[in-house]
Amino acid sequence: MKTISIVVPCYNEQDAIPIFYSKVESILNQFSTDESEVYHWEYWFINDGSTDQTIDQLKILHAQAPDQVHFVDFSRNFGKEAALKAGLDQVSGDYIAVMDVDLQDPPELLPKMVRLLNTTDNDIIATRRSDRKGEPVLRSWLSNRFYGLINRISQVKMQSGVRDYRLMRRSVVQAVRSLPEYNRFSKGIFSWVGFKTQYLEFANQPRVAGETHWSMKQLISYSFEGILDFSEAPLNLASWGGLGSCALAIIGLIIVIFRKLVYGNPTMGWPSLVCIILLVGGIQLFSLGIIGKYISKIYLETKHRPQYLIKEKR
């Protein structure tokens, strides 16, 4: 009998949890009835420092099905990446699914994903959105630009619209768990470890309850983290910017000397000099900022702090 482990990060999702559990249970019970092979499934809910009644909802579900529903309660909010890592650290199933609790990851795809792993040599059945209906236009445009950019500057290729929602063999999860880095960008990590992957597409789904916890600022910051984690292009940009600045300075000096020798014109006054200083200083500060971001990541890695702390686990 194969076990399916479902990892579900939660942050202030008290309203969505009961709906999610009821929906997934209905689908998996019907799937188990239809299939000749018997499956056992378990849930690992990760409470990422919620400030509402999320943990109370998880305790209720655990009391109803203690052998099936499990939860990890963080000591504080560590972020979704830490919650994903914590869930993957706990699972023991043959197949492991990662999905959001707000039902934007349609659980109706789970039976098909299981069948594909059973009947093909794929190691991962991943998902991607075929459209972004209902999402703000600016957010959709920026997301598409991000995938276009990172696929140009990184050796690790990522599908546009890809979700964390996927079903994996245990060997994939073991590979992901073996990566010890503190700074994590799961979409890039899943691509980096490789393994044969098949993508299923689905139309964008609305949240079943509550509101998104991702602001535009957080999404932009998360995108920069992904770029810094999987590309050296920003460092190369800083280097080329420095070379370009030097080249412009040399050209400017040649022009000034030429004008003085041929036309006898005096050199330009202080406004042009101030502009040049500001240009060069700006390029230097920009380059130092990029280098500083990489150094800060090195600093965090060298601390060897845990990615999360568990307050309670059942």
GURO-421059 format. One line per 3 residues: their letters; for each residue x, y, z of N, C-alpha, C. Coordinates in Angstrom, 1 decimal. Last residue first. Example, Ala and Ser with C-alpha at 12.3 -4.5 7.8 and 13.67 -1.06 7.14 Angstrom:
SA	12.8,-2.2,7.1,13.7,-1.1,7.1,12.9,0.0,7.9  13.2,-5.7,7.8,12.3,-4.5,7.8,13.2,-3.3,7.8
***
This chain:
RKE	2.5,17.5,16.1,1.6,16.3,16.4,1.4,15.5,15.1  4.5,19.9,17.6,4.3,19.0,16.5,3.5,17.8,16.9  5.5,23.2,18.4,4.7,22.0,18.7,4.5,21.2,17.5
KIL	7.5,24.9,17.6,6.9,25.1,18.9,6.2,23.8,19.4  10.5,24.8,15.8,9.2,24.1,16.0,8.7,24.4,17.4  12.0,27.0,13.6,12.0,26.5,15.0,10.5,26.0,15.2
YQP	13.9,27.1,10.6,12.7,27.2,11.3,12.9,26.7,12.7  16.5,26.9,9.7,15.5,27.6,8.8,14.2,27.8,9.5  19.1,27.5,12.1,18.0,26.7,11.5,17.1,27.5,10.7
RHK	22.2,29.1,11.1,21.0,29.1,11.9,19.9,28.1,11.3  24.7,29.5,10.1,24.2,28.1,10.2,23.0,28.1,11.2  26.1,31.7,9.4,25.6,31.6,10.7,25.1,30.2,11.1
TEL	26.6,31.5,6.7,27.7,31.2,7.6,27.3,31.1,9.0  24.3,32.5,5.5,24.6,31.1,5.4,25.7,30.7,6.4  24.4,35.2,6.1,23.3,34.4,6.6,23.6,32.9,6.6
YIK	26.7,35.9,4.6,26.7,36.1,6.0,25.6,35.2,6.7  25.8,35.4,2.0,26.9,34.6,2.5,26.9,34.7,4.1  23.9,37.4,1.9,23.5,36.0,1.8,24.6,35.1,2.3
SIY	25.6,39.6,2.0,24.6,39.4,3.1,24.1,38.0,3.1  26.9,39.4,-0.4,27.7,39.2,0.9,26.7,39.0,2.0  24.9,40.0,-2.2,25.5,38.7,-2.2,26.3,38.4,-0.9
KGI	24.4,42.6,-1.4,23.4,41.7,-1.3,23.9,40.2,-1.3  26.9,43.9,-2.0,26.4,43.8,-0.6,25.3,42.7,-0.4  26.9,43.8,-4.7,27.9,43.0,-4.0,27.5,42.8,-2.6
IGL	24.8,45.7,-5.1,24.7,44.4,-5.6,25.7,43.4,-4.9  26.0,48.0,-3.9,24.7,47.4,-3.4,24.5,46.0,-3.8  28.2,48.5,-5.5,28.4,48.0,-4.1,27.1,47.4,-3.5
SFL	26.9,49.3,-7.8,27.7,48.1,-7.8,27.9,47.5,-6.4  25.7,51.6,-6.9,24.9,50.6,-7.4,25.6,49.2,-7.4  28.0,53.1,-6.2,27.1,52.7,-5.2,26.2,51.6,-5.6
QIG	29.1,53.4,-8.8,29.9,52.7,-7.7,28.9,52.2,-6.6  27.1,54.8,-10.2,27.5,53.5,-10.6,28.2,52.7,-9.5  27.2,57.2,-8.6,26.0,56.4,-8.7,26.3,54.9,-9.1
GVL	29.8,58.1,-9.2,29.4,57.7,-7.9,28.2,56.9,-7.8  29.5,58.6,-12.0,30.5,57.6,-11.5,30.1,57.2,-10.1  27.5,60.7,-11.8,27.3,59.5,-12.6,28.2,58.3,-12.1
LII	28.7,62.6,-10.1,27.5,61.9,-9.7,27.2,60.6,-10.5  30.8,63.3,-11.8,31.1,62.7,-10.5,29.9,62.0,-10.0  29.5,64.4,-14.0,30.3,63.2,-14.2,30.6,62.5,-12.8
CVL	28.2,66.5,-12.8,27.4,65.5,-13.4,28.2,64.2,-13.6  30.4,68.1,-12.0,29.5,67.5,-11.0,28.7,66.4,-11.6  31.4,68.8,-14.5,32.2,68.0,-13.6,31.4,67.3,-12.6
SPW	29.4,70.4,-15.5,29.7,69.1,-16.2,30.5,68.2,-15.3  29.5,72.5,-13.7,28.3,71.7,-13.8,28.6,70.4,-14.5  32.2,73.7,-13.8,31.9,72.8,-12.7,30.6,72.0,-13.0
GMT	33.0,73.9,-17.4,33.0,74.3,-16.0,32.5,73.3,-15.0  35.4,72.5,-19.7,34.1,72.9,-19.3,34.1,73.2,-17.8  38.5,74.1,-20.7,37.7,72.9,-20.3,36.4,73.4,-19.7
PNG	38.8,76.4,-23.4,39.1,76.0,-22.0,38.2,74.8,-21.7  40.0,75.9,-26.7,38.9,76.1,-25.8,39.2,75.7,-24.4  41.8,75.4,-28.6,42.2,76.3,-27.6,41.1,76.6,-26.6
YVL	41.4,73.6,-30.6,40.6,74.9,-30.7,41.0,75.9,-29.6  43.4,71.6,-30.2,43.0,72.1,-31.5,42.4,73.4,-31.5  43.8,71.3,-27.4,44.9,71.4,-28.3,44.6,72.0,-29.7
KRF	41.2,71.3,-26.4,42.1,72.3,-25.9,43.3,72.4,-26.8  39.9,69.2,-27.7,39.4,70.6,-27.8,40.4,71.6,-27.4  41.5,67.1,-26.8,41.5,67.4,-28.2,41.0,68.8,-28.4
IVI	41.0,67.0,-24.1,42.3,67.3,-24.5,42.4,67.8,-26.0  38.2,66.4,-24.2,38.7,67.6,-23.6,40.1,68.0,-24.0  38.3,63.9,-25.5,37.6,65.0,-26.1,38.0,66.3,-25.5
ILG	39.7,62.4,-23.6,40.3,62.5,-25.0,39.6,63.7,-25.7  37.9,62.4,-21.5,39.3,63.0,-21.3,39.9,63.3,-22.7  35.8,61.0,-22.5,35.6,62.4,-22.1,36.9,63.1,-22.0
IIA	37.0,58.5,-22.8,36.5,59.2,-24.0,36.3,60.7,-23.7  37.4,57.9,-20.1,38.5,58.0,-21.0,38.1,58.8,-22.3  34.7,57.8,-19.2,35.7,58.8,-18.6,36.9,59.0,-19.6
LAC	33.7,55.6,-20.7,33.1,57.0,-20.9,34.1,58.1,-20.3  35.3,53.6,-19.6,35.3,53.9,-21.0,34.8,55.3,-21.3  34.4,53.6,-16.9,35.8,53.9,-17.2,36.0,54.3,-18.7
SGL	31.7,52.8,-17.3,32.0,54.1,-16.7,33.5,54.5,-17.0  32.1,50.2,-18.3,31.5,51.3,-19.2,31.8,52.7,-18.6  33.2,49.0,-16.1,34.0,49.1,-17.3,33.4,50.2,-18.2
GGW	31.0,49.2,-14.4,32.3,49.8,-14.0,33.1,50.0,-15.2  29.2,47.6,-15.8,28.9,49.0,-15.5,30.1,49.8,-15.2  30.4,45.1,-15.7,30.3,45.8,-17.0,29.9,47.3,-16.8
SAL	30.1,44.7,-12.9,31.4,44.7,-13.5,31.4,45.5,-14.9  27.3,44.7,-12.6,28.1,45.7,-11.9,29.5,45.8,-12.5  26.7,42.5,-14.2,26.2,43.8,-14.6,27.0,44.9,-13.9
NLP	27.8,40.4,-12.8,28.4,40.8,-14.1,27.9,42.1,-14.5  26.1,40.5,-10.6,27.5,40.8,-10.4,28.2,41.2,-11.7  23.7,39.8,-11.9,23.8,41.1,-11.2,25.3,41.5,-11.0
AES	24.3,37.1,-12.8,24.2,38.2,-13.8,24.3,39.6,-13.1  24.4,34.8,-11.5,25.5,35.8,-11.2,25.4,37.0,-12.1  21.6,33.2,-10.2,22.3,33.9,-11.3,23.4,34.8,-10.7
FDL	20.0,32.2,-8.1,20.3,31.4,-9.2,20.9,32.0,-10.4  19.7,34.1,-6.1,20.0,32.7,-5.7,20.5,31.9,-6.9  19.0,36.5,-7.4,20.3,36.4,-6.7,20.7,35.0,-6.3
IGE	16.5,35.7,-8.3,17.5,36.1,-9.2,18.9,36.0,-8.6  15.1,35.3,-5.9,15.3,34.2,-6.9,16.4,34.5,-7.9  15.2,37.8,-4.8,15.8,36.7,-4.1,16.1,35.6,-5.1
FSY	13.6,39.2,-6.6,15.0,39.5,-6.5,15.8,38.4,-5.8  11.2,37.9,-6.0,11.7,37.8,-7.3,13.2,38.1,-7.3  10.7,38.9,-3.4,10.9,37.4,-3.6,11.5,37.2,-5.0
SIL	10.4,41.6,-4.0,11.5,41.2,-3.1,11.8,39.7,-3.3  8.0,41.4,-5.4,9.2,41.9,-6.0,10.4,41.5,-5.3  6.3,40.4,-3.4,6.5,39.6,-4.6,7.8,40.1,-5.3
QKM	6.4,42.4,-1.5,6.9,41.1,-1.1,7.2,40.3,-2.4  5.1,44.5,-3.0,6.5,44.7,-2.5,7.1,43.3,-2.1  2.6,43.4,-3.3,3.4,43.7,-4.5,4.9,43.8,-4.1
SWH	2.0,40.9,-0.8,1.8,42.2,-1.4,2.8,42.4,-2.6  0.4,38.0,0.0,1.6,38.5,-0.8,1.3,39.9,-1.3  -1.8,36.9,1.0,-0.8,37.5,2.0,0.4,38.0,1.3
TEG	-5.1,37.2,-0.3,-3.7,36.8,-0.4,-2.8,37.6,0.6  -7.8,36.5,2.0,-7.1,37.3,1.0,-5.7,36.9,0.9  -10.6,34.2,2.5,-9.5,35.1,2.9,-8.9,35.8,1.7
AVR	-11.2,31.3,0.4,-11.5,32.1,1.5,-10.3,33.0,1.8  -10.5,30.3,-2.1,-11.8,29.9,-1.5,-12.2,30.7,-0.3  -9.2,32.3,-4.7,-9.1,31.8,-3.4,-10.5,31.4,-2.8
PQN	-9.7,31.2,-8.1,-9.8,32.2,-7.1,-9.6,31.5,-5.7  -7.4,29.8,-10.5,-8.5,29.6,-9.6,-8.5,30.7,-8.5  -6.5,29.7,-13.9,-6.3,30.3,-12.6,-7.6,30.2,-11.8
AFE	-6.6,26.4,-15.4,-7.0,27.8,-15.4,-6.8,28.4,-14.0  -3.7,24.3,-15.7,-5.0,24.6,-15.3,-5.3,26.1,-15.3  -1.5,21.8,-16.9,-2.0,23.1,-16.9,-3.4,23.2,-16.4
LYQ	1.2,19.8,-15.8,-0.2,19.9,-16.1,-0.7,21.3,-16.0  4.4,18.6,-16.8,3.6,19.7,-16.4,2.1,19.6,-16.8  6.8,16.3,-15.7,5.7,16.6,-16.6,4.8,17.7,-16.0
TKF	10.2,15.6,-15.4,9.0,16.4,-14.9,8.0,16.5,-16.0  12.9,13.9,-14.0,12.0,14.0,-15.2,10.7,14.6,-14.7  15.5,15.7,-12.3,14.5,14.7,-12.4,13.5,15.0,-13.5
GVW	16.6,18.7,-10.9,16.4,18.0,-12.1,15.2,17.0,-11.9  17.3,20.5,-9.0,17.6,19.1,-8.7,17.3,18.2,-9.9  16.4,23.0,-10.2,17.8,22.7,-10.1,18.1,21.2,-9.8
SFI	13.6,23.0,-9.9,14.2,22.9,-11.2,15.7,22.5,-11.2  13.4,23.2,-7.1,12.8,22.1,-7.8,13.3,21.9,-9.2  14.8,25.7,-6.8,15.4,24.4,-6.2,14.8,23.2,-6.9
GKS	13.1,27.5,-8.0,14.4,27.3,-8.6,15.0,26.0,-8.1  10.9,27.3,-6.3,10.7,27.1,-7.7,12.1,26.8,-8.4  12.1,28.0,-3.8,11.7,26.6,-4.1,11.5,26.4,-5.6
FRN	14.7,29.4,-2.6,13.8,29.8,-3.6,13.3,28.5,-4.3  16.4,30.2,0.4,15.7,29.2,-0.5,14.7,29.9,-1.4  19.0,30.5,2.4,18.3,31.2,1.5,17.7,30.3,0.4
YEP	20.3,28.3,3.6,19.3,29.0,4.4,18.4,29.8,3.5  21.0,25.0,2.1,21.1,26.5,2.1,20.0,27.1,2.9  21.2,22.3,1.9,21.2,22.8,3.2,21.1,24.4,3.3
LSR	19.7,19.7,0.3,20.2,21.0,0.0,20.1,21.9,1.3  18.3,17.4,0.9,19.8,17.4,1.0,20.4,18.8,0.8  15.7,17.8,0.2,16.1,17.9,1.6,17.6,17.9,1.8
VAQ	15.8,17.3,-2.5,15.6,18.6,-2.1,16.0,18.8,-0.6  16.3,14.5,-2.4,17.3,15.4,-3.1,17.1,16.8,-2.6  14.0,13.6,-1.2,15.3,13.4,-0.5,16.4,14.3,-1.1
VVS	12.2,14.3,-3.2,12.1,15.0,-1.9,13.4,14.8,-1.1  12.9,12.4,-5.1,13.0,13.9,-5.4,13.0,14.7,-4.1  12.3,10.0,-3.9,13.7,10.3,-4.3,13.9,11.8,-4.6
RRM	9.6,10.0,-3.7,10.3,10.2,-2.5,11.8,10.6,-2.8  8.0,11.9,-6.4,8.5,10.6,-5.8,9.4,10.9,-4.6  5.5,14.4,-6.1,6.9,13.9,-6.3,7.1,12.6,-5.8
LRY	3.4,16.8,-7.4,3.4,15.5,-6.7,4.8,14.9,-7.1  2.7,20.3,-6.8,3.3,19.2,-7.5,3.3,17.9,-6.7  2.7,23.7,-6.4,1.8,22.5,-6.4,2.4,21.4,-7.4
DRV	4.0,25.9,-7.0,4.7,25.0,-6.0,3.9,23.6,-6.0  3.6,26.5,-10.5,3.2,26.6,-9.1,4.1,25.7,-8.3  4.6,28.5,-13.3,4.7,27.3,-12.6,4.3,27.5,-11.1
GSQ	4.6,30.7,-15.0,3.3,30.3,-14.4,3.4,29.1,-13.5  7.1,29.4,-17.0,6.3,30.6,-16.6,5.0,30.1,-16.1  9.6,27.2,-15.7,8.4,27.4,-16.5,7.6,28.6,-16.0
MKV	13.0,27.9,-15.6,11.8,27.7,-14.9,10.6,28.0,-15.8  16.4,26.7,-15.7,15.2,27.2,-16.4,13.9,26.9,-15.6  19.5,27.6,-14.7,18.3,26.9,-14.2,17.1,27.4,-14.9
QSI	21.2,29.5,-15.6,21.3,28.2,-16.2,20.1,27.3,-15.8  19.9,32.8,-16.1,20.2,31.7,-15.2,20.3,30.4,-16.0  19.1,34.8,-17.8,20.3,35.0,-17.1,20.8,33.8,-16.2
RNI	16.7,33.9,-19.0,17.8,34.4,-19.9,19.2,34.5,-19.1  15.1,33.2,-17.0,15.4,32.2,-17.9,16.5,32.6,-18.9  14.7,35.7,-15.8,15.5,34.7,-15.1,15.9,33.5,-16.0
LGY	13.1,37.1,-17.7,14.4,37.5,-17.3,15.3,36.4,-16.8  10.7,35.6,-17.9,11.5,35.8,-19.1,12.9,36.2,-18.8  9.9,35.7,-15.2,10.3,34.4,-15.8,11.1,34.6,-17.1
FRN	9.5,38.5,-15.1,10.4,37.8,-14.2,10.9,36.5,-14.8  7.4,39.0,-16.9,8.8,39.6,-17.2,9.8,38.9,-16.3  5.3,37.7,-15.6,5.8,37.2,-16.9,7.2,37.7,-17.2
SLW	5.1,39.3,-13.4,5.4,37.9,-13.2,6.0,37.3,-14.5  4.4,41.8,-14.5,5.7,41.7,-13.8,6.1,40.2,-13.6  1.8,41.1,-15.5,2.9,41.5,-16.4,4.2,41.4,-15.7
SRL	0.5,40.4,-13.1,0.6,39.4,-14.2,1.8,39.8,-15.1  0.5,42.9,-11.8,1.2,41.7,-11.2,1.4,40.6,-12.2  -1.0,44.5,-13.6,0.4,44.8,-13.4,1.2,43.6,-12.8
VPE	-3.5,43.3,-13.5,-2.8,43.3,-14.7,-1.3,43.5,-14.5  -4.5,41.1,-10.8,-4.2,42.4,-11.3,-3.2,42.4,-12.5  -6.4,38.2,-11.8,-5.2,38.7,-11.1,-5.0,40.1,-11.6
GKR	-8.4,37.2,-13.3,-8.7,37.6,-12.0,-7.6,38.2,-11.2  -6.3,35.0,-15.2,-7.6,35.7,-15.1,-7.9,36.0,-13.6  -4.0,34.0,-16.2,-3.9,34.7,-14.9,-5.2,35.6,-14.8
DSR	-3.4,30.6,-17.5,-3.9,32.0,-17.6,-3.8,32.7,-16.2  -2.4,28.2,-16.9,-2.5,28.5,-18.3,-2.9,30.0,-18.5  -0.1,27.5,-14.3,-1.4,28.2,-14.7,-1.3,28.5,-16.2
RTA	1.2,24.2,-13.8,1.4,25.6,-14.1,0.0,26.2,-14.5  2.6,21.5,-11.9,1.5,22.3,-12.5,1.9,23.7,-12.8  4.2,18.3,-12.1,4.1,19.7,-11.6,2.9,20.3,-12.3
IID	5.2,15.4,-11.1,4.1,15.9,-11.9,3.8,17.3,-11.3  8.3,13.8,-11.3,7.6,14.9,-10.7,6.4,15.2,-11.7  9.3,11.6,-12.6,9.6,11.7,-11.1,8.7,12.8,-10.5
NDT	8.0,9.5,-15.1,8.2,10.8,-14.6,8.5,10.7,-13.1  7.4,7.2,-16.4,8.7,7.2,-15.7,9.0,8.6,-15.2  3.9,6.3,-15.7,5.0,6.8,-16.6,6.3,6.8,-15.8
TNL	2.1,5.3,-14.0,2.1,4.7,-15.3,3.2,5.3,-16.2  2.3,6.6,-11.5,2.2,5.1,-11.6,2.4,4.6,-12.9  2.2,9.3,-12.2,3.4,8.7,-11.6,3.4,7.2,-11.6
LRV	-0.4,9.3,-13.2,0.8,9.6,-14.1,2.1,9.1,-13.5  -1.9,8.8,-11.0,-2.0,7.9,-12.1,-0.8,8.1,-13.0  -1.4,11.2,-9.5,-1.0,9.9,-9.0,-0.9,8.8,-10.1
MKP	-2.5,13.1,-11.2,-1.1,13.2,-10.9,-0.6,11.8,-10.4  -5.2,12.4,-11.1,-4.5,12.3,-12.4,-3.0,12.3,-12.2  -5.8,12.9,-8.4,-5.9,11.6,-8.9,-5.1,11.4,-10.3
LLE	-5.2,15.9,-8.3,-4.4,14.9,-7.6,-4.6,13.4,-8.1  -6.9,17.7,-9.5,-5.8,17.1,-10.3,-5.0,16.0,-9.6  -8.6,18.6,-7.6,-9.1,17.6,-8.6,-8.1,17.0,-9.5
PPD	-7.4,20.5,-6.2,-7.2,19.2,-5.7,-7.7,18.1,-6.7  -5.9,23.3,-7.6,-7.1,22.5,-7.7,-6.8,21.0,-7.2  -4.7,25.8,-5.8,-4.2,24.6,-6.4,-5.3,23.6,-6.5
QLD	-6.4,27.4,-4.5,-5.9,27.9,-5.8,-5.2,26.8,-6.6  -7.0,26.5,-2.0,-7.7,25.8,-3.1,-7.4,26.5,-4.5  -5.5,27.4,0.1,-6.6,28.3,-0.4,-7.4,27.8,-1.6
VDM	-3.4,25.9,0.7,-4.6,25.6,1.4,-5.8,26.4,0.9  -1.2,24.6,-1.8,-1.7,25.7,-1.0,-3.1,25.3,-0.4  0.9,21.7,-1.8,-0.2,22.5,-2.3,-0.6,23.5,-1.3
VAI	2.8,18.9,-2.7,2.9,20.2,-2.0,1.8,21.1,-2.6  3.0,15.4,-2.1,2.4,16.5,-2.8,2.6,17.8,-2.0  4.8,12.5,-2.5,4.6,13.7,-1.7,4.1,14.8,-2.6
YDG	4.7,9.0,-2.3,4.5,10.2,-3.1,4.2,11.3,-2.2  5.4,7.6,0.0,6.0,7.2,-1.3,5.9,8.3,-2.3  5.8,9.6,3.1,5.1,8.9,2.0,5.9,8.5,0.8
SVQ	6.7,11.0,5.2,7.2,9.6,5.1,6.6,8.9,3.9  7.6,14.4,6.1,6.9,13.4,5.4,7.6,12.0,5.3  9.2,16.3,7.3,8.4,15.5,8.1,7.8,14.3,7.4
DLG	10.6,17.9,5.4,11.4,17.2,6.4,10.6,16.2,7.2  8.5,19.0,4.0,9.3,18.0,3.4,10.1,17.2,4.3  7.7,20.9,6.0,6.8,19.9,5.6,7.6,18.7,4.9
AKL	10.0,22.6,6.1,9.6,21.8,7.3,8.7,20.7,6.9  10.0,23.6,3.5,11.1,22.8,4.0,10.7,22.0,5.2  7.6,25.1,3.7,7.8,24.0,2.7,8.9,23.1,3.1
AAE	8.4,27.0,5.7,7.2,26.0,5.9,7.3,24.9,4.9  10.4,28.4,4.4,10.7,27.6,5.6,9.6,26.6,5.9  8.9,29.6,2.4,10.0,28.7,2.1,10.4,27.8,3.2
KGF	7.1,31.2,3.8,6.6,30.0,3.2,7.7,29.1,2.8  8.2,32.3,7.1,8.0,32.4,5.7,7.6,31.1,5.0  8.2,32.3,9.9,9.5,32.1,9.2,9.4,32.2,7.7
NRS	6.7,33.4,12.7,6.6,33.4,11.2,8.0,33.3,10.6  7.4,31.2,15.4,7.0,32.5,14.9,6.9,32.3,13.3  7.5,28.5,16.0,7.6,29.5,17.1,7.2,30.9,16.7
FDV	5.1,26.5,14.1,6.3,27.3,14.3,6.3,28.2,15.5  3.7,23.4,14.3,3.5,24.8,14.7,4.8,25.5,14.9  2.6,21.0,12.2,3.8,21.5,12.8,3.5,23.0,13.1
FHV	0.3,18.2,12.2,0.7,19.6,12.0,2.0,19.9,12.7  -1.7,15.7,10.6,-0.5,16.1,11.5,-0.3,17.6,11.3  -4.0,13.3,10.1,-3.8,14.7,10.1,-2.7,15.1,11.1
QDP	-4.0,10.5,10.7,-3.9,11.0,9.3,-3.6,12.5,9.2  -4.3,9.8,13.2,-3.3,9.1,12.5,-3.1,9.6,11.0  -6.3,11.6,14.2,-4.9,11.7,14.7,-3.9,10.9,13.9
AQA	-8.8,13.0,13.3,-8.1,11.9,12.6,-6.6,12.0,13.0  -9.8,14.8,15.2,-10.7,14.0,14.5,-10.0,12.8,13.8  -7.5,16.1,16.1,-8.3,15.3,17.1,-9.3,14.4,16.4
HLI	-6.8,17.4,13.8,-5.9,16.3,14.3,-6.7,15.4,15.3  -8.8,19.2,13.6,-8.7,18.2,12.5,-7.8,17.0,13.0  -8.2,20.7,15.9,-9.5,20.1,15.7,-9.4,19.0,14.7
KLQ	-5.7,21.7,15.3,-5.9,20.8,16.4,-7.2,20.1,16.4  -6.3,23.4,13.2,-5.5,22.2,12.9,-5.6,21.2,14.1  -7.8,25.4,14.4,-8.5,24.6,13.4,-7.6,23.3,13.1
DIT	-5.8,26.4,16.1,-7.0,25.8,16.7,-7.7,24.9,15.7  -4.1,27.6,14.2,-3.6,26.4,15.0,-4.8,25.7,15.7  -5.8,29.7,13.2,-5.3,28.6,12.3,-4.9,27.4,13.2
QDT	-6.9,32.0,14.2,-7.2,30.7,14.9,-6.8,29.5,14.0  -4.1,34.3,13.7,-5.6,34.0,13.9,-5.8,32.7,14.5  -1.5,34.4,13.2,-2.0,35.2,14.3,-3.5,35.1,14.5
SGD	0.9,31.8,12.4,-0.3,32.5,12.2,-0.8,33.3,13.5  3.5,30.5,12.0,3.3,31.7,12.9,2.1,32.5,12.7  2.7,28.6,10.0,3.8,29.5,9.9,3.6,30.7,10.7
NIF	1.9,25.4,10.3,1.4,26.7,10.8,2.6,27.6,10.9  1.5,23.0,8.0,2.6,23.8,8.7,2.1,25.1,9.0  0.2,19.8,7.9,-0.1,21.2,7.9,1.0,21.9,8.6
WYE	0.3,17.0,6.3,1.2,17.7,7.2,0.9,19.2,7.0  -1.8,14.2,6.0,-1.6,15.6,5.8,-0.6,16.1,6.8  -1.8,11.1,4.1,-1.6,11.8,5.4,-1.4,13.3,5.0
WHY	-3.3,8.1,2.8,-2.7,9.5,2.7,-2.7,10.1,4.0  -3.0,5.0,1.1,-3.2,5.7,2.4,-2.6,7.1,2.2  -4.6,3.1,-1.3,-3.7,4.2,-1.0,-4.0,4.6,0.5
VES	-4.8,0.1,-3.3,-5.2,0.8,-2.0,-4.2,1.9,-1.7  -5.8,-0.3,-6.6,-4.7,-0.3,-5.6,-5.2,0.6,-4.4  -8.0,0.2,-8.2,-7.8,-1.2,-7.7,-6.7,-1.2,-6.6
EDT	-9.9,3.1,-7.7,-8.7,2.5,-8.0,-8.6,1.1,-7.4  -12.3,4.2,-6.7,-12.2,3.9,-8.1,-11.0,3.0,-8.5  -11.7,4.7,-4.0,-12.8,3.7,-4.3,-12.7,3.3,-5.8
SFQ	-9.7,6.6,-4.1,-9.4,5.3,-3.5,-10.4,4.2,-3.9  -11.3,8.7,-5.2,-10.2,8.1,-6.0,-9.8,6.7,-5.5  -13.0,9.2,-3.1,-13.5,8.7,-4.3,-12.5,8.1,-5.2
NLI	-11.0,10.1,-1.3,-11.9,8.9,-0.9,-12.5,8.4,-2.2  -10.0,12.3,-2.6,-9.2,11.2,-2.4,-10.0,9.9,-2.0  -12.3,14.1,-2.6,-11.6,13.7,-3.9,-10.8,12.4,-3.7
SEV	-12.8,14.4,0.1,-13.9,13.9,-0.8,-13.2,13.4,-2.1  -10.4,15.5,1.1,-10.9,14.2,1.6,-11.9,13.6,0.6  -10.4,17.9,-0.3,-9.4,16.9,-0.6,-9.8,15.6,-0.1
KSY	-12.7,19.2,1.0,-12.6,19.0,-0.5,-11.6,17.9,-0.8  -12.0,19.2,3.7,-13.3,18.5,3.3,-13.2,18.2,1.8  -9.7,20.8,3.7,-9.7,19.4,4.2,-10.9,18.6,3.6
FIP	-10.7,23.2,2.7,-9.6,22.5,2.0,-9.7,21.0,2.4  -12.5,24.0,4.7,-12.9,23.8,3.3,-12.0,22.9,2.5  -10.8,24.2,7.0,-11.9,23.2,7.0,-12.4,22.9,5.5
IAD	-9.0,26.3,5.9,-8.5,25.0,6.3,-9.6,23.9,6.3  -10.0,28.8,5.5,-9.8,28.0,4.4,-9.5,26.5,4.8  -10.2,30.2,8.0,-11.4,29.9,7.2,-11.2,28.9,6.1
QEN	-7.5,30.3,8.8,-8.5,29.7,9.7,-9.8,29.3,8.9  -5.0,31.1,7.9,-5.9,30.5,7.0,-7.0,29.7,7.7  -2.4,32.3,8.6,-3.7,33.0,8.8,-4.7,32.4,7.8
YCP	-0.7,30.2,6.7,-0.5,31.4,7.4,-1.8,32.2,7.5  0.5,27.0,6.0,-0.6,27.8,6.4,-0.2,29.0,7.1  1.4,24.4,3.6,1.8,25.6,4.4,0.6,26.4,4.7
VVI	1.1,21.1,3.4,0.2,22.3,3.2,0.7,23.4,4.2  1.8,18.1,1.9,2.3,19.2,2.6,1.6,20.5,2.4  0.8,14.9,2.0,0.4,16.2,1.4,0.9,17.3,2.4
SIT	1.7,11.7,1.0,1.9,12.7,2.0,1.6,14.1,1.3  0.5,8.6,0.4,0.6,9.9,-0.2,0.6,10.9,0.9  1.7,5.3,0.3,1.3,6.4,1.1,1.5,7.7,0.4
KM	0.7,2.1,-1.0,1.4,3.4,-1.1,0.8,4.5,-0.2  0.8,-1.2,0.0,0.0,0.0,0.0,0.9,1.2,0.0
***
